[in-house]
Amino acid sequence: MTAAVTIDDDSSVPPYEQLRSQLAFQVRAGHLGVGDRLPTVRQLAGDLGLAKNTVVRAYRELEQAGLVVGDGRRGTVVTARPDRTDERATLIDEATQRYLAQLGTLEPSLDELIAALRRATG
């Protein structure tokens, strides 16, 4: 089952993208393995307070990326991890998207972000 997935209602990132990104990260990082079943659309929508179509869109994009397959009554199942050659870059990109979404309306400049990263890494 999925690790905690959260939706930030104050984020400028659409809810379907927040969901897609978090689930894709869980698959790529190995928290969800091949054969793991995702919650049903109805269940996840209810748990997160989202419209069913929001979850459907996130699942559809995960399927298009080759991470899951929808199998009708059997639900949505993790199929495989994508090619590992770009996995590190993809994980960094997704973490960066989540980081920027958390910054919300601050809209920092690139120089401010670089300075913050340098302070954080000492």
N, C-alpha and C positions, 0 to 999 in steps of 0.2 A: 504494500500500500504506500501511498505517497507520504513523504515527510510534510511538515507543515507548509501550507500554501497560504499566503496572505494577500489581500487586495487592499491597496491604499486608495480610498475614495478621494483623497485630496491630490493624488498624483495627476500629472498631465498625461501620463502614459495610460492608454485605454485599458480597461479591465481585461479584455481578451488577451492583450499583449502581455500584461503582467502575468497572467495565468500561463500562457504559452511559454514565456521565457523561464518561469520557475520550473515548470515541468520538463522543459528541454534540458535545463541545467541538471535536474535530478537524474535524467537518463544519461546524459553525457558524463556526469561525475560518478556514475555507478550506483547511486542511491536507489535507482529503479533498474532492475535487470530484465533481460530478455524473458518474456513470458509473464512478467508481472502485469496484473490487471489494474487499470485505472478505475476510479469510482465511476459509477454511471453518471450520465449528464445530469439527470434529475437530482441525484444525491449530491454531487459537487455543487450544482447551482444552489441547492437549498442550504448546504453547509456554508457557502461563501456569500449568500445573499445576492446572487447574480441571476440574470435572466438565462433561461436554458440556451437561447441562441448565442449568448456570449461564450458559454462553455463549448457549444458545438463548433463555433468558429475557431477557438483555440485548439480543440482536438483535430479539426480538419487541417489546420496549418501544421500541426505535429505530424499528421499522416503524410502530408505533402513533402515534409522534410525527411520522411523515411524512418521516423522514430517510433511510430505506433501504427497499428492497423485496427480499423473498426471492423468488428465481426458480428454485426447485427445483434442478435439476442445474447451472444456471449460477451458483448461489451468491447471495450477498447483495450488492446494489449500491446505492451512494449515489444517491438519486433527485433530491433538491433540498434547498436550504436553506429553512427555514421563513420565514415573514413576517419581514422585517428590522425592523419597527417596534419589536419588543421584543427584538431580538437583543442589544443592549448589556446590558440588564438580565439576560437569560438567561446570557450569558457571565460576568457578575459573580456571579450566583447560583451557577453551577457552580464557578467558581474559589473562591468562599467555602466551598462544600461540601467541596471538596478540601482547603482550608486547615484547616477544622475537623476533618476526618478525620485529618489529619496530627497535630493536637494530641492526638488519642487520649484517654487517660484524664485529661489535665490538666483538662478541663472548665472552661475559663476563664469568668468572668462577662462580661457585656456591657461593663462598665466596664473590665475588664482588656483585652479585645479592642480597645476604642476607644483606650485608652492605648498599646497596642502599635502600632496603626496610626499613631497620631500620631508616635510615636518613629521609626517606619520611614519616614515621609514627611517628617520634619524640619520 
